[in-house]
């Protein structure tokens, strides 16, 4: 997931002169992926505390 996030960030920076729709889609995908990573990290930390 982190690799996919890095790829999306790279695409976003490369598309800075692209059209608005493309930028909006990339930004939305990046936000969703970041949220998913945060949720999974939080879950992992919660489980790690139980050990």
N, C-alpha and C positions, 0 to 999 in steps of 0.2 A: 504494500500500500504506500509506503514511503517513497518507493521508486516511482510509482505512478504519480504521486503528488509532485515529485521533482520534475517529471516529464511535463505535467500540466503547467507548472510554473514556468518552465522553459518555453513552452508553446505560448503562454500568455505574454511573456516578455518579447518573444519574436513577433507576435501578432499585434504589437502595440500600435502599428499603423493600419491594422486590418479593419474590417467593418465592425460596426457596433454589435450586431447579432452574434458574430463569432466570439468577440470579447465577452459578451454577456454569458454565452454558453460555457466558455472556458472558466469564467469566474464562478458560475453556479456549480459546475462539476468540482472545482477545486474546493469550494466551501463545503459541499456535501462530503467529499472525501476527507477533508480536515476534521469535520464533525465526527465522522465514523472512526477515524484514527483516535481522536480524543476519547470517545466512548469506550473503545476497545482497550486503550491504555489505562483508563480509569478502572475498568473491570479487572484487568490484569493486576493492577496495584492492589485492588481490594482482595483478590485471591491470594496474592503474595503475602499480604499481612496475616492471613490465616495460617500460614505455614510456620 
